[in-house]
Amino acid sequence: MAQCVSNGLGWYRVGFTASKKVGAAVLRNRCKRRMRAAADVVLKEYGLAGVDYVLIARKSASDIVWNELLRETTSAVRFLNGKIENQSLSK
């Protein structure tokens, strides 16, 4: 799951969160590390300047296959980019 908002800066920023519903601290940290690595790959290609992205961990993020995690992250970022672009067009 992911969210985004315009930040008015000339670059993108990204944050990660994992609630206690995901599991113990070790599992939450593993999810965030994997999401951080996936975001590094995906946002280099699809990240929009002036956008803050927040990636929210789910339980499956700790053991999902790497290629699937990349595909899900790419899908989420591209969806969010579409929302941001639609907002800027409607202004």
PyRosetta script that sets phi, psi and omega in degrees:
from pyrosetta import init, pose_from_sequence

init()
pose = pose_from_sequence("MAQCVSNGLGWYRVGFTASKKVGAAVLRNRCKRRMRAAADVVLKEYGLAGVDYVLIARKSASDIVWNELLRETTSAVRFLNGKIENQSLSK")
pose.set_psi(1, 150.0)
pose.set_omega(1, -177.3)
pose.set_phi(2, -151.8)
pose.set_psi(2, 157.8)
pose.set_omega(2, 175.9)
pose.set_phi(3, -138.7)
pose.set_psi(3, 162.3)
pose.set_omega(3, 176.6)
pose.set_phi(4, -152.5)
pose.set_psi(4, 162.2)
pose.set_omega(4, 176.6)
pose.set_phi(5, -155.5)
pose.set_psi(5, 147.9)
pose.set_omega(5, 176.1)
pose.set_phi(6, -68.0)
pose.set_psi(6, 141.1)
pose.set_omega(6, -178.7)
pose.set_phi(7, -114.8)
pose.set_psi(7, -8.7)
pose.set_omega(7, 178.0)
pose.set_phi(8, 74.1)
pose.set_psi(8, 9.4)
pose.set_omega(8, 178.6)
pose.set_phi(9, -100.6)
pose.set_psi(9, 172.8)
pose.set_omega(9, 179.6)
pose.set_phi(10, -91.8)
pose.set_psi(10, 14.7)
pose.set_omega(10, 179.4)
pose.set_phi(11, -149.5)
pose.set_psi(11, 165.2)
pose.set_omega(11, 177.9)
pose.set_phi(12, -93.0)
pose.set_psi(12, 156.9)
pose.set_omega(12, 173.0)
pose.set_phi(13, -128.4)
pose.set_psi(13, 156.4)
pose.set_omega(13, -179.3)
pose.set_phi(14, -139.9)
pose.set_psi(14, 141.3)
pose.set_omega(14, 176.9)
pose.set_phi(15, -130.5)
pose.set_psi(15, 160.3)
pose.set_omega(15, -177.1)
pose.set_phi(16, -132.5)
pose.set_psi(16, 143.0)
pose.set_omega(16, 177.4)
pose.set_phi(17, -143.5)
pose.set_psi(17, 148.0)
pose.set_omega(17, 176.4)
pose.set_phi(18, -145.7)
pose.set_psi(18, 117.5)
pose.set_omega(18, -178.3)
pose.set_phi(19, -79.5)
pose.set_psi(19, 171.7)
pose.set_omega(19, 179.0)
pose.set_phi(20, -66.9)
pose.set_psi(20, -15.5)
pose.set_omega(20, 175.6)
pose.set_phi(21, -63.2)
pose.set_psi(21, -26.0)
pose.set_omega(21, -180.0)
pose.set_phi(22, -68.0)
pose.set_psi(22, -35.8)
pose.set_omega(22, 179.7)
pose.set_phi(23, 146.2)
pose.set_psi(23, -161.9)
pose.set_omega(23, -179.3)
pose.set_phi(24, -67.9)
pose.set_psi(24, 168.5)
pose.set_omega(24, -176.0)
pose.set_phi(25, -56.2)
pose.set_psi(25, -39.6)
pose.set_omega(25, -179.5)
pose.set_phi(26, -61.4)
pose.set_psi(26, -43.4)
pose.set_omega(26, 179.7)
pose.set_phi(27, -69.1)
pose.set_psi(27, -41.8)
pose.set_omega(27, 178.0)
pose.set_phi(28, -61.4)
pose.set_psi(28, -43.0)
pose.set_omega(28, 179.5)
pose.set_phi(29, -65.9)
pose.set_psi(29, -37.9)
pose.set_omega(29, 177.7)
pose.set_phi(30, -63.6)
pose.set_psi(30, -42.8)
pose.set_omega(30, 177.5)
pose.set_phi(31, -59.7)
pose.set_psi(31, -45.6)
pose.set_omega(31, -178.9)
pose.set_phi(32, -66.2)
pose.set_psi(32, -38.3)
pose.set_omega(32, 177.0)
pose.set_phi(33, -62.5)
pose.set_psi(33, -44.1)
pose.set_omega(33, -179.8)
pose.set_phi(34, -66.7)
pose.set_psi(34, -40.8)
pose.set_omega(34, 178.2)
pose.set_phi(35, -66.1)
pose.set_psi(35, -37.5)
pose.set_omega(35, 177.9)
pose.set_phi(36, -62.3)
pose.set_psi(36, -43.5)
pose.set_omega(36, 178.9)
pose.set_phi(37, -64.9)
pose.set_psi(37, -41.8)
pose.set_omega(37, 178.9)
pose.set_phi(38, -65.9)
pose.set_psi(38, -41.2)
pose.set_omega(38, -180.0)
pose.set_phi(39, -64.3)
pose.set_psi(39, -37.3)
pose.set_omega(39, 177.3)
pose.set_phi(40, -57.8)
pose.set_psi(40, -42.2)
pose.set_omega(40, -179.8)
pose.set_phi(41, -70.9)
pose.set_psi(41, -48.7)
pose.set_omega(41, -172.6)
pose.set_phi(42, -72.0)
pose.set_psi(42, -44.8)
pose.set_omega(42, -174.7)
pose.set_phi(43, -71.4)
pose.set_psi(43, -22.6)
pose.set_omega(43, 174.2)
pose.set_phi(44, -60.1)
pose.set_psi(44, -33.5)
pose.set_omega(44, -178.6)
pose.set_phi(45, -95.6)
pose.set_psi(45, -39.6)
pose.set_omega(45, -170.7)
pose.set_phi(46, -112.4)
pose.set_psi(46, -4.6)
pose.set_omega(46, -178.2)
pose.set_phi(47, -67.1)
pose.set_psi(47, 134.4)
pose.set_omega(47, 178.4)
pose.set_phi(48, -99.2)
pose.set_psi(48, 134.7)
pose.set_omega(48, 175.4)
pose.set_phi(49, -63.3)
pose.set_psi(49, 140.0)
pose.set_omega(49, 177.7)
pose.set_phi(50, 85.1)
pose.set_psi(50, 19.6)
pose.set_omega(50, -179.0)
pose.set_phi(51, -128.6)
pose.set_psi(51, 136.3)
pose.set_omega(51, 170.8)
pose.set_phi(52, -98.9)
pose.set_psi(52, 124.5)
pose.set_omega(52, 177.3)
pose.set_phi(53, -106.7)
pose.set_psi(53, 140.0)
pose.set_omega(53, 172.9)
pose.set_phi(54, -125.8)
pose.set_psi(54, 119.6)
pose.set_omega(54, 178.4)
pose.set_phi(55, -101.4)
pose.set_psi(55, 128.2)
pose.set_omega(55, -174.3)
pose.set_phi(56, -110.6)
pose.set_psi(56, 121.6)
pose.set_omega(56, -175.4)
pose.set_phi(57, -73.3)
pose.set_psi(57, 145.2)
pose.set_omega(57, 169.4)
pose.set_phi(58, -118.3)
pose.set_psi(58, 163.5)
pose.set_omega(58, -177.6)
pose.set_phi(59, -53.8)
pose.set_psi(59, -37.1)
pose.set_omega(59, -175.9)
pose.set_phi(60, -68.6)
pose.set_psi(60, -16.5)
pose.set_omega(60, -177.2)
pose.set_phi(61, -64.3)
pose.set_psi(61, -20.8)
pose.set_omega(61, -177.9)
pose.set_phi(62, -78.7)
pose.set_psi(62, -27.7)
pose.set_omega(62, -175.1)
pose.set_phi(63, -129.2)
pose.set_psi(63, 8.5)
pose.set_omega(63, 177.7)
pose.set_phi(64, -68.9)
pose.set_psi(64, 148.6)
pose.set_omega(64, 178.4)
pose.set_phi(65, -62.2)
pose.set_psi(65, 141.2)
pose.set_omega(65, -174.8)
pose.set_phi(66, -53.9)
pose.set_psi(66, -47.2)
pose.set_omega(66, -178.9)
pose.set_phi(67, -62.4)
pose.set_psi(67, -35.2)
pose.set_omega(67, 177.2)
pose.set_phi(68, -68.2)
pose.set_psi(68, -40.9)
pose.set_omega(68, 177.5)
pose.set_phi(69, -62.1)
pose.set_psi(69, -43.1)
pose.set_omega(69, 176.6)
pose.set_phi(70, -62.1)
pose.set_psi(70, -43.0)
pose.set_omega(70, -179.4)
pose.set_phi(71, -64.4)
pose.set_psi(71, -43.3)
pose.set_omega(71, 179.2)
pose.set_phi(72, -65.9)
pose.set_psi(72, -41.1)
pose.set_omega(72, 178.7)
pose.set_phi(73, -65.5)
pose.set_psi(73, -43.2)
pose.set_omega(73, 177.5)
pose.set_phi(74, -60.9)
pose.set_psi(74, -45.3)
pose.set_omega(74, 179.5)
pose.set_phi(75, -60.1)
pose.set_psi(75, -44.8)
pose.set_omega(75, -179.5)
pose.set_phi(76, -64.3)
pose.set_psi(76, -45.0)
pose.set_omega(76, -178.7)
pose.set_phi(77, -65.7)
pose.set_psi(77, -42.2)
pose.set_omega(77, 179.4)
pose.set_phi(78, -65.8)
pose.set_psi(78, -37.9)
pose.set_omega(78, 176.4)
pose.set_phi(79, -62.3)
pose.set_psi(79, -46.8)
pose.set_omega(79, 179.5)
pose.set_phi(80, -63.8)
pose.set_psi(80, -38.9)
pose.set_omega(80, 177.3)
pose.set_phi(81, -60.3)
pose.set_psi(81, -39.3)
pose.set_omega(81, 177.0)
pose.set_phi(82, -62.7)
pose.set_psi(82, -41.3)
pose.set_omega(82, 178.2)
pose.set_phi(83, -63.7)
pose.set_psi(83, -43.7)
pose.set_omega(83, -179.8)
pose.set_phi(84, -64.8)
pose.set_psi(84, -43.5)
pose.set_omega(84, -179.9)
pose.set_phi(85, -64.5)
pose.set_psi(85, -38.2)
pose.set_omega(85, 177.5)
pose.set_phi(86, -65.7)
pose.set_psi(86, -38.5)
pose.set_omega(86, 178.1)
pose.set_phi(87, -64.5)
pose.set_psi(87, -41.6)
pose.set_omega(87, -178.4)
pose.set_phi(88, -71.4)
pose.set_psi(88, -28.2)
pose.set_omega(88, 177.9)
pose.set_phi(89, -73.5)
pose.set_psi(89, -31.6)
pose.set_omega(89, -176.6)
pose.set_phi(90, -81.2)
pose.set_psi(90, -8.5)
pose.set_omega(90, -179.7)
pose.set_phi(91, -82.4)
pose.dump_pdb("model.pdb")
